[in-house]
Amino acid sequence: MSCGKGNHHHGTTSNCVCDVVRAIAEAQNEVVENVCDVSCERSIESLLDPAAANDLNTVPFILYGEDLNPFKAFGIDFQRNKNNMNAPKFECIESFVFRVKTVDEDCCAVIELLAFGADGNQGGGGNKNKDGDTPCDQIDGQKLEDLVATGICITVDLSCFCAITCLPAVSLM
């Protein structure tokens, strides 16, 4: 049975793994408060909490395909610095981390690639991401304040993804 394509009958999925995990979740909810320290729900609550008086404006996230591999997107920007102001060079940006811009009624979304800038500036001047094949390769050891919006957006069909991991809400310029 493919991800997201199960038969749903009267609250069951006809998927034994899903049924067992649902039973475990129900049992756990009866004995402990079921709150994750880092989750999409927690990140959204942080973003919208008026009592926090924070400047949070983004819930960064990672998407996973039907094969449950993390989705990595690529985009192109211009690298500009004092040495090439008159002849900017192309710069390839790759990222596992995104922020949503828009979602339409058909679940097509425009998402922006987020990257880690060496000095928090969006204007190029080097590889914004550590080399690697996993989100952890990109994120581990990075400073929160170095996460930047790249301005590079792609359009995706959200129905093509089976999982999402939300990072804690942040403030991006």
TORLO-463606 format. One record per residue: residue in three letters; x negated, y, z of N, C-alpha, C in turn; residue number from 1. Coordinates in nm, 2 decimals. Each point is the difference from the previous one (the first is absolute). Layout:
% residues N
+------+--------+--------+--------+--------+--------+--------+--------+--------+--------+------+
| resn |    n.X |    n.Y |    n.Z |   ca.X |   ca.Y |   ca.Z |    c.X |    c.Y |    c.Z | resi |
+------+--------+--------+--------+--------+--------+--------+--------+--------+--------+------+
|  ala |      X |      Y |      Z |      X |      Y |      Z |      X |      Y |      Z |  NUM |
...
+------+--------+--------+--------+--------+--------+--------+--------+--------+--------+------+
% end
This chain:
% residues 173
+------+--------+--------+--------+--------+--------+--------+--------+--------+--------+------+
| resn |    n.X |    n.Y |    n.Z |   ca.X |   ca.Y |   ca.Z |    c.X |    c.Y |    c.Z | resi |
+------+--------+--------+--------+--------+--------+--------+--------+--------+--------+------+
|  met |  -0.08 |  -0.12 |   0.00 |   0.08 |   0.12 |   0.00 |  -0.09 |   0.12 |   0.00 |    1 |
|  ser |   0.03 |   0.10 |  -0.09 |  -0.09 |   0.12 |  -0.01 |   0.04 |   0.10 |   0.10 |    2 |
|  cys |  -0.09 |   0.08 |   0.03 |   0.02 |   0.11 |   0.10 |   0.11 |   0.09 |  -0.04 |    3 |
|  gly |   0.10 |   0.02 |   0.09 |   0.11 |   0.09 |  -0.03 |   0.11 |  -0.06 |  -0.09 |    4 |
|  lys |  -0.02 |  -0.12 |  -0.04 |   0.10 |  -0.06 |  -0.09 |   0.08 |  -0.12 |   0.07 |    5 |
|  gly |   0.00 |   0.00 |   0.13 |   0.07 |  -0.11 |   0.07 |   0.15 |   0.02 |  -0.02 |    6 |
|  asn |   0.08 |  -0.11 |   0.02 |   0.14 |   0.01 |   0.00 |   0.05 |   0.03 |   0.14 |    7 |
|  his |   0.08 |   0.11 |   0.01 |   0.05 |   0.05 |   0.13 |   0.15 |  -0.05 |   0.02 |    8 |
|  his |   0.02 |  -0.08 |   0.09 |   0.14 |  -0.05 |   0.03 |   0.03 |   0.02 |   0.14 |    9 |
|  his |   0.10 |   0.08 |   0.03 |   0.05 |   0.02 |   0.14 |  -0.11 |   0.02 |   0.10 |   10 |
|  gly |  -0.10 |   0.09 |  -0.03 |  -0.10 |   0.04 |   0.09 |  -0.12 |  -0.10 |   0.01 |   11 |
|  thr |   0.00 |  -0.10 |  -0.08 |  -0.12 |  -0.09 |  -0.01 |  -0.06 |   0.01 |  -0.14 |   12 |
|  thr |  -0.12 |  -0.04 |  -0.01 |  -0.07 |   0.02 |  -0.12 |  -0.02 |  -0.13 |  -0.08 |   13 |
|  ser |   0.03 |  -0.11 |   0.05 |  -0.04 |  -0.13 |  -0.06 |  -0.15 |  -0.01 |  -0.02 |   14 |
|  asn |  -0.07 |   0.06 |   0.09 |  -0.15 |   0.00 |   0.01 |  -0.04 |  -0.04 |   0.14 |   15 |
|  cys |  -0.05 |  -0.12 |   0.01 |  -0.03 |  -0.05 |   0.14 |  -0.10 |   0.09 |   0.07 |   16 |
|  val |  -0.10 |   0.05 |  -0.06 |  -0.09 |   0.09 |   0.07 |   0.07 |   0.12 |   0.05 |   17 |
|  cys |   0.08 |   0.07 |  -0.08 |   0.07 |   0.11 |   0.04 |   0.09 |  -0.03 |   0.11 |   18 |
|  asp |   0.07 |  -0.11 |  -0.01 |   0.10 |  -0.04 |   0.11 |  -0.07 |  -0.02 |   0.13 |   19 |
|  val |  -0.12 |  -0.06 |   0.00 |  -0.07 |  -0.03 |   0.12 |  -0.06 |   0.13 |   0.06 |   20 |
|  val |  -0.06 |   0.09 |  -0.08 |  -0.05 |   0.12 |   0.04 |   0.11 |   0.09 |   0.06 |   21 |
|  arg |   0.12 |   0.00 |  -0.06 |   0.12 |   0.08 |   0.05 |   0.03 |  -0.06 |   0.14 |   22 |
|  ala |   0.01 |  -0.13 |   0.02 |   0.03 |  -0.06 |   0.13 |  -0.10 |   0.04 |   0.10 |   23 |
|  ile |  -0.13 |   0.00 |  -0.03 |  -0.10 |   0.04 |   0.09 |   0.02 |   0.15 |   0.04 |   24 |
|  ala |   0.02 |   0.09 |  -0.10 |   0.02 |   0.14 |   0.03 |   0.12 |   0.02 |   0.09 |   25 |
|  glu |   0.11 |  -0.07 |  -0.02 |   0.12 |   0.01 |   0.08 |  -0.03 |  -0.04 |   0.15 |   26 |
|  ala |  -0.08 |  -0.11 |   0.01 |  -0.03 |  -0.05 |   0.14 |  -0.09 |   0.10 |   0.07 |   27 |
|  gln |  -0.10 |   0.05 |  -0.08 |  -0.10 |   0.10 |   0.06 |   0.07 |   0.12 |   0.05 |   28 |
|  asn |   0.10 |   0.05 |  -0.08 |   0.07 |   0.12 |   0.03 |   0.08 |  -0.01 |   0.13 |   29 |
|  glu |   0.04 |  -0.12 |   0.03 |   0.07 |  -0.02 |   0.12 |  -0.08 |   0.00 |   0.13 |   30 |
|  val |  -0.14 |  -0.02 |  -0.02 |  -0.08 |  -0.01 |   0.12 |  -0.10 |   0.12 |   0.02 |   31 |
|  val |  -0.03 |   0.07 |  -0.11 |  -0.10 |   0.11 |   0.01 |   0.05 |   0.11 |  -0.10 |   32 |
|  glu |  -0.04 |   0.12 |   0.04 |   0.02 |   0.12 |  -0.09 |  -0.09 |  -0.02 |  -0.12 |   33 |
|  asn |   0.06 |   0.00 |  -0.12 |  -0.07 |  -0.04 |  -0.12 |  -0.05 |   0.13 |  -0.08 |   34 |
|  val |  -0.10 |   0.07 |   0.05 |  -0.05 |   0.12 |  -0.06 |  -0.14 |  -0.02 |  -0.04 |   35 |
|  cys |  -0.03 |   0.03 |  -0.12 |  -0.14 |   0.00 |  -0.05 |  -0.07 |   0.13 |   0.02 |   36 |
|  asp |  -0.13 |   0.00 |   0.04 |  -0.07 |   0.13 |   0.02 |  -0.02 |   0.07 |  -0.14 |   37 |
|  val |  -0.02 |  -0.08 |  -0.10 |  -0.01 |   0.06 |  -0.14 |   0.09 |  -0.07 |  -0.09 |   38 |
|  ser |   0.10 |   0.07 |  -0.05 |   0.10 |  -0.06 |  -0.09 |   0.06 |   0.12 |  -0.08 |   39 |
|  cys |   0.07 |  -0.04 |  -0.10 |   0.07 |   0.10 |  -0.08 |   0.10 |   0.08 |   0.08 |   40 |
|  glu |   0.08 |  -0.08 |   0.09 |   0.10 |   0.07 |   0.08 |  -0.07 |   0.10 |   0.10 |   41 |
|  arg |  -0.11 |  -0.04 |   0.06 |  -0.07 |   0.09 |   0.09 |  -0.06 |   0.12 |  -0.07 |   42 |
|  ser |  -0.05 |  -0.02 |  -0.12 |  -0.06 |   0.11 |  -0.07 |   0.10 |   0.10 |  -0.05 |   43 |
|  ile |   0.12 |  -0.05 |  -0.04 |   0.11 |   0.09 |  -0.04 |   0.05 |   0.08 |   0.12 |   44 |
|  glu |   0.01 |  -0.07 |   0.12 |   0.05 |   0.06 |   0.12 |  -0.10 |   0.11 |   0.04 |   45 |
|  ser |  -0.13 |  -0.02 |  -0.01 |  -0.10 |   0.10 |   0.03 |   0.01 |   0.12 |  -0.09 |   46 |
|  leu |   0.02 |  -0.03 |  -0.13 |   0.02 |   0.11 |  -0.10 |   0.11 |   0.09 |   0.03 |   47 |
|  leu |   0.12 |  -0.06 |   0.05 |   0.12 |   0.08 |   0.02 |   0.02 |   0.04 |   0.14 |   48 |
|  asp |  -0.08 |  -0.03 |   0.09 |   0.02 |   0.03 |   0.14 |  -0.02 |   0.15 |   0.03 |   49 |
|  pro |   0.11 |   0.07 |   0.03 |  -0.01 |   0.15 |   0.02 |  -0.06 |   0.03 |   0.13 |   50 |
|  ala |   0.00 |  -0.09 |   0.10 |  -0.06 |   0.02 |   0.13 |  -0.15 |   0.00 |  -0.01 |   51 |
|  ala |  -0.06 |  -0.06 |  -0.10 |  -0.14 |  -0.02 |  -0.01 |  -0.07 |   0.13 |  -0.04 |   52 |
|  ala |   0.07 |   0.09 |  -0.07 |  -0.05 |   0.13 |  -0.04 |  -0.13 |  -0.02 |  -0.08 |   53 |
|  asn |  -0.01 |  -0.09 |  -0.09 |  -0.12 |  -0.03 |  -0.07 |   0.01 |   0.05 |  -0.14 |   54 |
|  asp |  -0.11 |  -0.01 |  -0.08 |   0.01 |   0.04 |  -0.14 |  -0.01 |  -0.12 |  -0.09 |   55 |
|  leu |   0.05 |  -0.11 |   0.05 |  -0.01 |  -0.12 |  -0.08 |   0.10 |   0.02 |  -0.12 |   56 |
|  asn |  -0.05 |  -0.05 |  -0.12 |   0.08 |   0.02 |  -0.12 |   0.00 |  -0.12 |  -0.10 |   57 |
|  thr |  -0.07 |  -0.11 |   0.04 |  -0.02 |  -0.11 |  -0.09 |   0.00 |  -0.13 |   0.08 |   58 |
|  val |   0.06 |  -0.10 |  -0.06 |  -0.01 |  -0.14 |   0.05 |  -0.08 |  -0.07 |  -0.11 |   59 |
|  pro |  -0.13 |  -0.02 |   0.01 |  -0.07 |  -0.08 |  -0.10 |   0.04 |  -0.15 |   0.01 |   60 |
|  phe |  -0.01 |  -0.06 |  -0.12 |   0.04 |  -0.14 |   0.00 |  -0.08 |  -0.08 |  -0.10 |   61 |
|  ile |   0.00 |  -0.13 |   0.02 |  -0.06 |  -0.10 |  -0.09 |   0.11 |  -0.09 |  -0.05 |   62 |
|  leu |   0.00 |  -0.03 |  -0.13 |   0.10 |  -0.08 |  -0.06 |  -0.06 |  -0.14 |  -0.04 |   63 |
|  tyr |   0.08 |  -0.10 |   0.00 |  -0.04 |  -0.14 |  -0.03 |   0.09 |  -0.06 |  -0.11 |   64 |
|  gly |  -0.06 |  -0.06 |  -0.10 |   0.07 |  -0.06 |  -0.11 |   0.07 |  -0.13 |   0.04 |   65 |
|  glu |   0.07 |  -0.06 |  -0.09 |   0.06 |  -0.13 |   0.02 |  -0.09 |  -0.11 |   0.04 |   66 |
|  asp |  -0.13 |   0.02 |  -0.04 |  -0.10 |  -0.10 |   0.04 |  -0.06 |   0.03 |   0.14 |   67 |
|  leu |   0.05 |   0.11 |   0.06 |  -0.04 |   0.05 |   0.13 |  -0.14 |   0.05 |   0.01 |   68 |
|  asn |  -0.06 |   0.03 |  -0.12 |  -0.12 |   0.07 |  -0.01 |   0.02 |   0.15 |   0.01 |   69 |
|  pro |  -0.08 |   0.08 |   0.06 |   0.02 |   0.14 |   0.01 |  -0.01 |   0.06 |  -0.14 |   70 |
|  phe |   0.08 |   0.10 |  -0.02 |   0.00 |   0.07 |  -0.13 |  -0.10 |   0.12 |   0.00 |   71 |
|  lys |  -0.09 |  -0.01 |  -0.10 |  -0.10 |   0.11 |  -0.01 |   0.02 |   0.07 |  -0.13 |   72 |
|  ala |   0.01 |   0.13 |   0.01 |   0.03 |   0.09 |  -0.12 |  -0.13 |   0.08 |  -0.03 |   73 |
|  phe |   0.00 |   0.04 |  -0.13 |  -0.11 |   0.07 |  -0.05 |   0.05 |   0.13 |  -0.06 |   74 |
|  gly |  -0.07 |   0.11 |   0.01 |   0.04 |   0.12 |  -0.07 |  -0.13 |   0.08 |  -0.03 |   75 |
|  ile |   0.02 |   0.09 |  -0.09 |  -0.11 |   0.08 |  -0.05 |   0.02 |   0.15 |   0.04 |   76 |
|  asp |  -0.11 |   0.06 |   0.04 |   0.00 |   0.14 |   0.03 |  -0.13 |   0.06 |  -0.05 |   77 |
|  phe |  -0.01 |   0.13 |   0.01 |  -0.13 |   0.06 |  -0.04 |  -0.09 |   0.02 |   0.12 |   78 |
|  gln |  -0.12 |  -0.03 |  -0.02 |  -0.10 |   0.03 |   0.11 |  -0.06 |   0.13 |  -0.03 |   79 |
|  arg |   0.02 |   0.10 |   0.09 |  -0.05 |   0.13 |  -0.02 |  -0.10 |   0.03 |   0.12 |   80 |
|  asn |  -0.11 |   0.05 |  -0.03 |  -0.09 |   0.05 |   0.11 |  -0.08 |   0.11 |  -0.06 |   81 |
|  lys |  -0.09 |   0.06 |   0.08 |  -0.07 |   0.12 |  -0.05 |  -0.10 |  -0.03 |  -0.11 |   82 |
|  asn |  -0.03 |  -0.13 |  -0.02 |  -0.09 |  -0.04 |  -0.11 |   0.06 |  -0.02 |  -0.13 |   83 |
|  asn |   0.14 |  -0.02 |   0.00 |   0.07 |  -0.03 |  -0.13 |   0.12 |   0.09 |  -0.02 |   84 |
|  met |   0.01 |   0.12 |   0.05 |   0.12 |   0.08 |   0.00 |   0.05 |   0.02 |  -0.14 |   85 |
|  asn |  -0.09 |   0.01 |  -0.10 |   0.05 |   0.02 |  -0.14 |   0.02 |  -0.13 |  -0.08 |   86 |
|  ala |  -0.04 |  -0.11 |   0.06 |   0.01 |  -0.13 |  -0.07 |   0.04 |  -0.10 |   0.11 |   87 |
|  pro |   0.13 |   0.01 |   0.05 |   0.04 |  -0.10 |   0.10 |  -0.01 |  -0.14 |  -0.06 |   88 |
|  lys |  -0.02 |  -0.10 |   0.09 |  -0.01 |  -0.14 |  -0.04 |   0.12 |  -0.07 |   0.05 |   89 |
|  phe |   0.04 |  -0.11 |  -0.07 |   0.11 |  -0.08 |   0.05 |  -0.05 |  -0.08 |   0.12 |   90 |
|  glu |   0.09 |  -0.02 |   0.09 |  -0.03 |  -0.07 |   0.12 |   0.12 |  -0.10 |   0.03 |   91 |
|  cys |  -0.04 |  -0.13 |   0.01 |   0.10 |  -0.10 |   0.02 |   0.03 |  -0.01 |   0.15 |   92 |
|  ile |   0.12 |   0.00 |   0.04 |   0.04 |  -0.01 |   0.14 |   0.08 |  -0.13 |   0.01 |   93 |
|  glu |  -0.04 |  -0.08 |   0.10 |   0.08 |  -0.13 |   0.02 |   0.04 |   0.00 |   0.15 |   94 |
|  ser |   0.12 |  -0.05 |   0.02 |   0.05 |   0.00 |   0.14 |   0.11 |  -0.10 |   0.02 |   95 |
|  phe |   0.00 |  -0.05 |   0.12 |   0.11 |  -0.09 |   0.05 |   0.10 |   0.08 |   0.08 |   96 |
|  val |  -0.03 |   0.13 |   0.03 |   0.08 |   0.08 |   0.09 |   0.07 |   0.11 |  -0.07 |   97 |
|  phe |   0.13 |   0.01 |   0.03 |   0.09 |   0.09 |  -0.08 |   0.09 |   0.08 |   0.09 |   98 |
|  arg |   0.06 |   0.11 |  -0.06 |   0.11 |   0.07 |   0.07 |   0.10 |   0.01 |  -0.11 |   99 |
|  val |   0.13 |   0.00 |   0.04 |   0.11 |   0.00 |  -0.09 |   0.03 |   0.15 |  -0.03 |  100 |
|  lys |   0.03 |   0.03 |  -0.13 |   0.04 |   0.13 |  -0.04 |   0.15 |   0.00 |  -0.03 |  101 |
|  thr |   0.05 |  -0.10 |  -0.08 |   0.14 |  -0.01 |  -0.03 |   0.04 |  -0.14 |  -0.02 |  102 |
|  val |   0.13 |  -0.03 |   0.02 |   0.06 |  -0.13 |  -0.03 |   0.13 |   0.02 |  -0.06 |  103 |
|  asp |   0.03 |  -0.06 |  -0.12 |   0.13 |   0.02 |  -0.06 |   0.09 |  -0.11 |   0.03 |  104 |
|  glu |   0.12 |   0.01 |  -0.05 |   0.11 |  -0.10 |   0.04 |  -0.03 |  -0.14 |  -0.05 |  105 |
|  asp |  -0.10 |  -0.02 |  -0.10 |  -0.03 |  -0.13 |  -0.05 |  -0.13 |  -0.05 |   0.07 |  106 |
|  cys |  -0.04 |   0.06 |   0.11 |  -0.12 |  -0.04 |   0.07 |  -0.13 |   0.02 |  -0.08 |  107 |
|  cys |   0.00 |   0.09 |  -0.09 |  -0.12 |   0.05 |  -0.06 |  -0.06 |   0.11 |   0.08 |  108 |
|  ala |  -0.12 |  -0.01 |   0.04 |  -0.06 |   0.10 |   0.09 |  -0.13 |   0.06 |  -0.06 |  109 |
|  val |  -0.01 |   0.13 |   0.03 |  -0.13 |   0.06 |  -0.03 |  -0.08 |   0.00 |   0.13 |  110 |
|  ile |  -0.12 |  -0.06 |  -0.01 |  -0.08 |  -0.01 |   0.12 |  -0.14 |   0.07 |  -0.03 |  111 |
|  glu |  -0.06 |   0.06 |   0.10 |  -0.12 |   0.07 |  -0.02 |  -0.11 |  -0.09 |   0.07 |  112 |
|  leu |  -0.11 |  -0.01 |  -0.07 |  -0.12 |  -0.07 |   0.05 |  -0.06 |   0.09 |   0.11 |  113 |
|  leu |  -0.03 |  -0.06 |   0.11 |  -0.07 |   0.06 |   0.11 |  -0.15 |  -0.05 |   0.01 |  114 |
|  ala |  -0.09 |   0.08 |   0.03 |  -0.14 |  -0.04 |   0.01 |  -0.07 |   0.06 |   0.12 |  115 |
|  phe |  -0.12 |  -0.04 |   0.02 |  -0.08 |   0.06 |   0.11 |  -0.11 |   0.08 |  -0.07 |  116 |
|  gly |   0.01 |   0.13 |   0.03 |  -0.10 |   0.10 |  -0.06 |  -0.12 |   0.00 |   0.10 |  117 |
|  ala |  -0.11 |   0.02 |  -0.06 |  -0.13 |   0.01 |   0.08 |   0.01 |   0.11 |   0.10 |  118 |
|  asp |   0.06 |   0.12 |  -0.04 |   0.01 |   0.11 |   0.09 |   0.14 |   0.05 |   0.01 |  119 |
|  gly |   0.10 |  -0.08 |  -0.03 |   0.14 |   0.04 |   0.01 |   0.04 |   0.08 |  -0.12 |  120 |
|  asn |  -0.08 |   0.02 |  -0.10 |   0.04 |   0.09 |  -0.11 |   0.05 |  -0.08 |  -0.11 |  121 |
|  gln |   0.10 |   0.05 |  -0.08 |   0.06 |  -0.08 |  -0.10 |  -0.07 |   0.02 |  -0.14 |  122 |
|  gly |  -0.10 |   0.09 |   0.00 |  -0.05 |   0.04 |  -0.13 |  -0.11 |  -0.08 |  -0.06 |  123 |
|  gly |  -0.02 |  -0.13 |   0.04 |  -0.10 |  -0.08 |  -0.07 |  -0.13 |   0.01 |   0.08 |  124 |
|  gly |  -0.10 |  -0.03 |  -0.07 |  -0.13 |   0.00 |   0.06 |  -0.05 |  -0.13 |   0.05 |  125 |
|  gly |   0.05 |  -0.11 |  -0.06 |  -0.05 |  -0.13 |   0.05 |   0.12 |  -0.10 |   0.01 |  126 |
|  asn |  -0.04 |  -0.12 |   0.02 |   0.10 |  -0.11 |   0.01 |   0.08 |   0.02 |   0.13 |  127 |
|  lys |   0.13 |   0.01 |  -0.01 |   0.08 |   0.03 |   0.12 |   0.03 |  -0.13 |   0.08 |  128 |
|  asn |  -0.03 |  -0.11 |  -0.05 |   0.03 |  -0.13 |   0.07 |  -0.12 |  -0.09 |   0.01 |  129 |
|  lys |  -0.01 |  -0.07 |   0.11 |  -0.10 |  -0.10 |   0.01 |   0.03 |  -0.11 |  -0.11 |  130 |
|  asp |  -0.10 |  -0.06 |  -0.05 |   0.03 |  -0.11 |  -0.09 |   0.06 |  -0.12 |   0.07 |  131 |
|  gly |   0.09 |  -0.07 |  -0.06 |   0.06 |  -0.12 |   0.06 |   0.12 |  -0.05 |  -0.07 |  132 |
|  asp |   0.03 |  -0.12 |   0.04 |   0.12 |  -0.06 |  -0.06 |   0.12 |  -0.01 |   0.09 |  133 |
|  thr |  -0.01 |   0.05 |   0.12 |   0.11 |  -0.01 |   0.09 |   0.03 |   0.14 |   0.06 |  134 |
|  pro |   0.12 |   0.02 |   0.05 |   0.03 |   0.12 |   0.07 |  -0.10 |   0.03 |   0.12 |  135 |
|  cys |  -0.04 |  -0.11 |   0.07 |  -0.09 |   0.02 |   0.11 |  -0.13 |   0.05 |  -0.04 |  136 |
|  asp |  -0.05 |  -0.04 |  -0.12 |  -0.13 |   0.05 |  -0.05 |   0.01 |   0.15 |  -0.03 |  137 |
|  gln |   0.12 |   0.05 |  -0.04 |   0.02 |   0.14 |  -0.02 |   0.02 |   0.08 |   0.13 |  138 |
|  ile |   0.06 |  -0.06 |   0.09 |   0.04 |   0.08 |   0.12 |  -0.09 |  -0.02 |   0.12 |  139 |
|  asp |  -0.06 |  -0.12 |   0.02 |  -0.08 |  -0.02 |   0.13 |  -0.11 |   0.11 |   0.01 |  140 |
|  gly |   0.00 |   0.06 |   0.12 |  -0.10 |   0.09 |   0.04 |   0.02 |   0.14 |  -0.05 |  141 |
|  gln |   0.10 |   0.02 |  -0.08 |   0.03 |   0.14 |  -0.05 |   0.06 |   0.09 |   0.10 |  142 |
|  lys |  -0.03 |   0.13 |   0.00 |   0.06 |   0.09 |   0.09 |   0.14 |   0.04 |  -0.05 |  143 |
|  leu |   0.09 |   0.01 |   0.09 |   0.14 |   0.03 |  -0.03 |   0.01 |   0.14 |  -0.08 |  144 |
|  glu |  -0.08 |   0.10 |   0.05 |   0.01 |   0.13 |  -0.06 |  -0.06 |   0.00 |  -0.14 |  145 |
|  asp |  -0.07 |  -0.11 |  -0.04 |  -0.06 |   0.00 |  -0.14 |   0.10 |  -0.06 |  -0.10 |  146 |
|  leu |   0.12 |  -0.04 |   0.04 |   0.10 |  -0.05 |  -0.09 |   0.06 |   0.12 |  -0.07 |  147 |
|  val |  -0.01 |  -0.01 |  -0.14 |   0.05 |   0.11 |  -0.08 |   0.10 |  -0.04 |  -0.11 |  148 |
|  ala |   0.09 |   0.09 |  -0.03 |   0.08 |  -0.02 |  -0.12 |  -0.08 |   0.03 |  -0.12 |  149 |
|  thr |   0.00 |  -0.09 |  -0.10 |  -0.08 |   0.02 |  -0.12 |   0.07 |   0.08 |  -0.11 |  150 |
|  gly |   0.13 |   0.01 |   0.01 |   0.08 |   0.06 |  -0.11 |   0.02 |  -0.09 |  -0.12 |  151 |
|  ile |  -0.05 |  -0.12 |   0.01 |   0.02 |  -0.10 |  -0.10 |   0.12 |  -0.09 |   0.03 |  152 |
|  cys |   0.10 |   0.01 |  -0.09 |   0.13 |  -0.07 |   0.03 |   0.02 |  -0.11 |  -0.11 |  153 |
|  ile |   0.06 |  -0.11 |   0.04 |   0.04 |  -0.10 |  -0.09 |   0.15 |  -0.03 |   0.02 |  154 |
|  thr |   0.07 |  -0.06 |  -0.09 |   0.14 |  -0.04 |   0.01 |   0.00 |  -0.15 |   0.01 |  155 |
|  val |   0.07 |  -0.05 |   0.11 |   0.01 |  -0.15 |   0.02 |   0.14 |  -0.04 |   0.01 |  156 |
|  asp |   0.03 |  -0.12 |  -0.02 |   0.13 |  -0.07 |   0.02 |  -0.01 |  -0.07 |   0.13 |  157 |
|  leu |   0.06 |   0.06 |   0.11 |  -0.01 |  -0.06 |   0.13 |   0.06 |  -0.14 |   0.01 |  158 |
|  ser |   0.08 |  -0.04 |  -0.09 |   0.05 |  -0.14 |   0.00 |  -0.10 |  -0.10 |  -0.03 |  159 |
|  cys |  -0.12 |   0.04 |  -0.05 |  -0.11 |  -0.09 |  -0.03 |  -0.09 |  -0.03 |   0.12 |  160 |
|  phe |   0.03 |   0.06 |   0.11 |  -0.08 |  -0.02 |   0.13 |   0.08 |  -0.08 |   0.10 |  161 |
|  cys |  -0.07 |  -0.08 |   0.08 |   0.06 |  -0.09 |   0.10 |  -0.03 |   0.04 |   0.14 |  162 |
|  ala |  -0.09 |   0.09 |   0.02 |  -0.04 |   0.04 |   0.14 |  -0.06 |   0.14 |   0.00 |  163 |
|  ile |   0.01 |   0.06 |   0.11 |  -0.06 |   0.13 |   0.02 |  -0.06 |   0.01 |   0.14 |  164 |
|  thr |  -0.11 |   0.06 |   0.01 |  -0.06 |   0.03 |   0.13 |  -0.01 |   0.15 |   0.02 |  165 |
|  cys |   0.05 |   0.06 |   0.10 |  -0.01 |   0.14 |   0.03 |  -0.11 |   0.03 |   0.09 |  166 |
|  leu |  -0.07 |   0.10 |  -0.03 |  -0.11 |   0.05 |   0.09 |   0.07 |   0.11 |   0.09 |  167 |
|  pro |  -0.07 |   0.03 |   0.11 |   0.06 |   0.11 |   0.09 |   0.02 |   0.13 |  -0.08 |  168 |
|  ala |   0.10 |   0.08 |   0.03 |   0.03 |   0.12 |  -0.06 |  -0.12 |   0.10 |   0.01 |  169 |
|  val |  -0.03 |   0.08 |  -0.10 |  -0.11 |   0.09 |   0.00 |   0.04 |   0.13 |  -0.06 |  170 |
|  ser |  -0.09 |   0.10 |   0.01 |   0.02 |   0.13 |  -0.06 |  -0.10 |   0.01 |  -0.12 |  171 |
|  leu |   0.06 |   0.01 |  -0.12 |  -0.08 |   0.02 |  -0.12 |   0.02 |   0.14 |  -0.06 |  172 |
|  met |  -0.10 |   0.06 |  -0.05 |   0.02 |   0.13 |  -0.07 |   0.04 |  -0.02 |  -0.14 |  173 |
+------+--------+--------+--------+--------+--------+--------+--------+--------+--------+------+
% end
